[in-house]
Amino acid sequence: MRILVDRSNRLLHVDLSGFQSTVTLSDTFPVFLYDSGVRPSADIQLGCLWSLPSGMWGKQAIWQTDGKIAVIGNMTNGDRCIHTPKTLPIPDGVTFA
């Protein structure tokens, strides 16, 4: 589980893990809580990181300024989320500390 910040090429390499929801959600909810490591200066939309085979749809995520990775939108208890690694550009104006 990691997000590599490639500053020289302005890229993020996102490789998290899959998970199974144990709650029903109707809003954005943090699923990975990081205690250390770099944090973005602004929230970063990570796009669709997980597929849900039961509904044949995907879940998007956001990397928040406090370091948390949150799922955007609804989830149901028992949803199994399968992660696919992704590389995306660092948004303009975002720095890391």
Contacts in CASP RR format, 6 or more apart in sequence:
PFRMAT RR
TARGET T0000
AUTHOR 0000-0000-0000
METHOD contacts of the structure
MODEL  1
MRILVDRSNRLLHVDLSGFQSTVTLSDTFPVFLYDSGVRPSADIQLGCLW
SLPSGMWGKQAIWQTDGKIAVIGNMTNGDRCIHTPKTLPIPDGVTFA
1 15 0 8 1.000
1 16 0 8 1.000
1 17 0 8 1.000
1 32 0 8 1.000
2 13 0 8 1.000
2 15 0 8 1.000
2 16 0 8 1.000
3 12 0 8 1.000
3 13 0 8 1.000
3 14 0 8 1.000
3 15 0 8 1.000
3 16 0 8 1.000
3 63 0 8 1.000
4 12 0 8 1.000
4 13 0 8 1.000
4 15 0 8 1.000
5 12 0 8 1.000
5 38 0 8 1.000
5 90 0 8 1.000
5 96 0 8 1.000
6 12 0 8 1.000
6 13 0 8 1.000
7 90 0 8 1.000
7 96 0 8 1.000
10 89 0 8 1.000
10 90 0 8 1.000
11 87 0 8 1.000
11 88 0 8 1.000
11 89 0 8 1.000
11 90 0 8 1.000
12 44 0 8 1.000
12 46 0 8 1.000
12 87 0 8 1.000
12 88 0 8 1.000
12 89 0 8 1.000
12 90 0 8 1.000
13 85 0 8 1.000
13 86 0 8 1.000
13 87 0 8 1.000
14 46 0 8 1.000
14 49 0 8 1.000
14 85 0 8 1.000
14 86 0 8 1.000
14 87 0 8 1.000
14 88 0 8 1.000
15 83 0 8 1.000
15 85 0 8 1.000
16 32 0 8 1.000
16 49 0 8 1.000
16 69 0 8 1.000
16 83 0 8 1.000
17 83 0 8 1.000
18 50 0 8 1.000
18 81 0 8 1.000
18 82 0 8 1.000
18 83 0 8 1.000
19 31 0 8 1.000
19 50 0 8 1.000
19 80 0 8 1.000
19 81 0 8 1.000
20 78 0 8 1.000
20 79 0 8 1.000
20 80 0 8 1.000
20 81 0 8 1.000
21 75 0 8 1.000
21 76 0 8 1.000
21 77 0 8 1.000
21 78 0 8 1.000
21 79 0 8 1.000
21 80 0 8 1.000
21 81 0 8 1.000
22 77 0 8 1.000
22 78 0 8 1.000
23 29 0 8 1.000
23 75 0 8 1.000
23 77 0 8 1.000
24 75 0 8 1.000
24 76 0 8 1.000
24 77 0 8 1.000
25 71 0 8 1.000
25 73 0 8 1.000
25 74 0 8 1.000
25 75 0 8 1.000
26 73 0 8 1.000
26 74 0 8 1.000
27 73 0 8 1.000
28 62 0 8 1.000
28 70 0 8 1.000
28 71 0 8 1.000
28 72 0 8 1.000
28 73 0 8 1.000
29 70 0 8 1.000
29 71 0 8 1.000
29 73 0 8 1.000
29 75 0 8 1.000
30 64 0 8 1.000
30 68 0 8 1.000
30 69 0 8 1.000
30 70 0 8 1.000
31 61 0 8 1.000
31 69 0 8 1.000
31 70 0 8 1.000
31 71 0 8 1.000
32 68 0 8 1.000
32 69 0 8 1.000
33 68 0 8 1.000
34 67 0 8 1.000
34 68 0 8 1.000
34 69 0 8 1.000
37 67 0 8 1.000
38 96 0 8 1.000
38 97 0 8 1.000
39 65 0 8 1.000
39 66 0 8 1.000
39 67 0 8 1.000
39 96 0 8 1.000
39 97 0 8 1.000
40 63 0 8 1.000
40 64 0 8 1.000
40 65 0 8 1.000
40 67 0 8 1.000
40 94 0 8 1.000
40 95 0 8 1.000
40 96 0 8 1.000
41 65 0 8 1.000
41 93 0 8 1.000
41 94 0 8 1.000
41 95 0 8 1.000
41 96 0 8 1.000
41 97 0 8 1.000
42 65 0 8 1.000
42 91 0 8 1.000
42 93 0 8 1.000
42 94 0 8 1.000
43 62 0 8 1.000
43 63 0 8 1.000
43 64 0 8 1.000
43 65 0 8 1.000
44 62 0 8 1.000
44 63 0 8 1.000
44 90 0 8 1.000
44 91 0 8 1.000
44 94 0 8 1.000
45 60 0 8 1.000
45 62 0 8 1.000
46 60 0 8 1.000
46 61 0 8 1.000
46 62 0 8 1.000
46 63 0 8 1.000
46 69 0 8 1.000
46 86 0 8 1.000
46 88 0 8 1.000
47 60 0 8 1.000
47 61 0 8 1.000
47 86 0 8 1.000
47 88 0 8 1.000
48 58 0 8 1.000
48 59 0 8 1.000
48 60 0 8 1.000
49 59 0 8 1.000
49 60 0 8 1.000
49 61 0 8 1.000
49 83 0 8 1.000
49 84 0 8 1.000
49 86 0 8 1.000
50 58 0 8 1.000
50 59 0 8 1.000
50 61 0 8 1.000
50 71 0 8 1.000
50 81 0 8 1.000
50 82 0 8 1.000
50 83 0 8 1.000
50 84 0 8 1.000
51 57 0 8 1.000
51 58 0 8 1.000
51 59 0 8 1.000
51 81 0 8 1.000
51 82 0 8 1.000
51 84 0 8 1.000
52 58 0 8 1.000
52 59 0 8 1.000
52 79 0 8 1.000
52 80 0 8 1.000
52 81 0 8 1.000
52 82 0 8 1.000
53 80 0 8 1.000
53 82 0 8 1.000
54 79 0 8 1.000
54 80 0 8 1.000
58 81 0 8 1.000
59 71 0 8 1.000
59 72 0 8 1.000
59 73 0 8 1.000
59 75 0 8 1.000
59 81 0 8 1.000
60 71 0 8 1.000
60 72 0 8 1.000
60 73 0 8 1.000
61 69 0 8 1.000
61 70 0 8 1.000
61 71 0 8 1.000
61 72 0 8 1.000
62 69 0 8 1.000
62 70 0 8 1.000
62 72 0 8 1.000
63 69 0 8 1.000
64 70 0 8 1.000
71 81 0 8 1.000
END
